[in-house]
């Protein structure tokens, strides 16, 4: 992906994560389907999707999936068990030692503070050094799933240069704060938590990923939730079934009209900068400056991932 214009303030490289499809780490069949899907990221799950009796064996199955499947350019991630369980440290050591070259991200659940990130970061560094892997290449995504985690979100987001995104874990969060229900009106009841997470992620230059829709057979609900999350500022959404990917991608992919406008704004700003030395322009009836450019550049980054722009950033005719 071409770098953003020099005027833009982008803290980290921007990885497109419209969809993060999670699948059980004990099922090679399901992980194969996920690898063949259209998801931007696949998360092989060792935590909630795996029974206690299968925790140890699932590590070997995840290693097999990572080393044998073709993920076709997707972000390859796996979720470890929580830091306060007896499985977490071996989840990191055994999988990264055996398949670290094929791991892009370790997803860490139930992160309550920066000290949790520090632990995983240091453990990963030790494993990378011992296994001869590039130190720091494997990124971290962390789930905010408690009141304590939400209140520490800003410090969590800056706890390690490995951080790639913050993810909202709605079910555990609802249980932690004592909410009586979280399924029917998740945006009305949890708009503060979601907005706080988005702000913390954005301030640190990270992706913000929205929670799953638990009514997984209701694709209209998935679509409505995805559209609400996109309006709130999330970059993408967790999916628990491949059928969720189409409505999620529809919500998080800019329209052709949005892309035409973004391309025109970036070109107009470039010309004004080069020819007139101006840092702000009038586009239509709007004032456009460097802050606006960041929004438009992100739209183009998503469009490239979706195949809507070619290598020269021209719109692809999909008719």
N, C-alpha and C positions, 0 to 999 in steps of 0.2 A: 504494500500500500504506500502511495506517495506520502511524504511527511506533510503535516499541516503547514500553512503559510507561517512565515516567521513572526507575524504580528500576533498569532494566536498563543495563548497561554494554556498549554496542555501538559499537565504535570507528569503523566505517564503515557506510554504508547497505548493506543486505543484498540482493544480487542473486542470485536463484535460478538455480543452474547444476547441475541434476541431470545434464544431458547436454550435452556439447560435441561436436557432429558435425563432423568435419573432412572436406573434400572437395578434390579437385585444382583448383588455380587456373587451369589451362589449359582446363578443360572446362566450358563454359557449361551444357551439358546436366546434368552432375552437380551443379553449383551450384544450378541451378533445382530439382532434386529435393530438395536439402538445404533450400532456402528453403521448400519446400512441406511439409517433414516436421514432426514433433512435437517436434523438439529444442528445448531451452531456448536454446542458443547454436549458431550455425553459424560455423565457421572455414574461410575460403577460404585454401588452403595454397599458398604460393609456395616452400616449402622442399622437404621430402623427396618430396612427391608430383609434383614437376615436374622433368623432365629438364633438364640443363644447357643444351641447345640451345633450350629453350622458356622459359627464365627471364625474358627481357626481354619477349617477347610475352605471357606469362601476366599481367604487370602490367596490360596493357590489357584483358585478359579479366576480371580481377578488378574493375577499375574499371567495366566494362560491367555486371557482375553487381550490384555495389553500387548503382549508379545506376538500374538498370532493374527489378530483381526486387522483389517484395513479400515481405518476411521475416516479416510478420504478427506483429510484436511481439517477435521473437526478438532476442537480443543478436547484433549483427553484428560479426564479427571477421575479421581476416586475419592469417596468420602470415608474417612476413618471413624471409629467409634469415639465417643466423648472422652475428654481428657481425664474425667473422674471415673472411668471404667477400667477394668483390668486388661482391656484389649488394645487400647489406643497405641501404646508405644510399639508393640509388635506389629500393628497394622502399618505403621510408618516404616519400621526397620525392614520387615520381610518383603513388602511390596517394592519399596524403593531400591533395596539391594538387588532384587531379582529383575526388576523391570523399570528402573529409574529413567533409562534412556527414552522410554515410551510414555512417561508421565509428564504432562504439562502443568497440572494443578493438583494439589491436595486440598480437599474440602474439609473444613474443621467445624463440627457441630457444637452448639451450646457454648459459645465463647462469651464469657462474662466480663473479661477485662483484658488489658494489654499483656498481662503476665501470661495468659493462655497462649497468645500469639508468640511471645518470646520463647516459651517452652518448645513449641512445634518448630519454630525457626531454628533454634539451636540444635534440636535433635536431627532435623533434616540436614543441617550443615555437617554434623558429624557423620551421618550416613553417606552423604555425597563425598566427603573427603576419603572415607574408608573404601568406597566403591569406585573411586576415580572419576566421579561425575563432575560436571561444571557446577561449582558452588553458586547457588542463588538462581539457577535457571528455572527450577520448579517453583511455581507461584503458589500462593495461598488464597483461598476464598473462605470466608468465615460466615457462619450463620449466627445472626442475632436473634435469640429465642427466649430472652428473659428481660425483666425490668432492669436488672443489674447491667446486662449487656447493652440495652438501649441507652441507658444513662452514661455508659462509658464508650458509646459508639465513636465519638471523635478521637479518643485516645487509642481505641482499637484500630481505627483506620490508618493511623500513622505509626503503628507499633513495629512495622517491618517493611523494608523495601520489597519484600516478596508479595505483599498484599495486592490482589487484583480486583476483588469485589467484596461487597457486603451483601448478604442475602437475608431476607426477612423470613423467619420461620414462624408462621402464624399459629400453628396448632400448639406448639410448646409455649409460645408467648402468651396465647390466650389462657392456657392452663396456669402459667406462672402468675399472671396478674389477677386470676380469679374470674375471668369473663364467663358469663353463663352460656354464651353461644358465639361462634365466630364464622358460621357457615353462610347464613342468609344475607347478612349485610356487612361483609368484611371491610368495605371501604368507609362506610359511615362510622363504624365502631372503632376502626383502627387507623384512621387517617393521620392522627398525630404521630403514632409510631412509625408509620410508613414515611411520612414527610421528614421526620427526624433522621431516619436512616438514609434517605436520599440526600439530604443536606450534608450529613457526615461523609458519605461516600464521595459526593461531588467536590467537597472542600479539599479532600485528599487526592483527587484525581483518579478515583476508583470507579468501577462499574457498580451500579445499584440494581440488584436482581429481586424481583417480586416473588411472593410466595406462590405455592401451588393452589389450584382450585380443587378442593377435595371431592366435589361432585363430578368425578372424572368422566362420566358418561354424558353429561350435559354440555355439549360443545358450544351452545349459545351462552351458557354461563361462563365457560372458559373465554369465549370471545369478549363478552362484556367486561370480565375481570381484566383481561389483557388491555383492552382499550382504556379502562380506568387507570390502570397502572402506568400506561404510556403517557396519559395526560398529567399524571402526578410527577413524572420525571424519571421513572425507572428506565433502565436500558433494556431489560428483558424480563423473562418470567420462567420459573421452574415448571417443568412438565412431568407428569407421571405416566403418560401414555402417548405413543406416537401420533394418535389422532389429534392431540392438542397442538401439534406443531403448526398446522396450517392457520388456525385462527390466531395463534400467538404471533406468527410471522406477519400476518396481515395487519395486526395492530402496531407492530414495532418496525415496520418497513415503510419509509416515506413514499407518498404517492408520486406519480409522474409530474404532477403540477408542482409539488413541493421540491422535487429535484430540479426541475427547470428553473424555478425561482432561486434555489440555492446556487446553482451554477452561474446564473446571471449576477447574483449579488457578489460572489467571490471574484468574478471577472471584473465587475465594475470597481470593486475595492482595489483590486490589483492595479488597474489602470490609473485610478486616482492616486495611489501611492507612488507609482513610478513616474507618472507624468506631472502630477501637481504637488506631490509630497504631503497630501492631506491624510489625516488619520480617521476622519469620519466623512461619510457621504450621505446624500439623500437618495434613496431608492424608492421610487413611487412617492408615497406620502409618509415614508418612514425614515428615521435617522438610523444609520447603520455604522457601528464602530467595531473594534476588535472583539468586544464581548459578544456581539451578534454573530460574528464570523464563526465562533466556536460552535454554536448551535448548527449553523449551516454545514460546517465541515463534518460534524458527526453524522449528519444525514447522508452525506456522500460516502462516508466510510461504511455505513450500513448498506447502502445501495451497491457498493462494490462487492460486498460479501453475498448479496442476494442476486448478483449477476445482472443488475439493471444498468451498470455502466461498464464500458469497455476499458482497455488499458489506457486510452487517451481521455478518459472521463467524458465520453460521449454516451448519450442515452441509447440503450439497446432497443431495437424495434422488436417487441415480443408478439407482434400480430401473427 
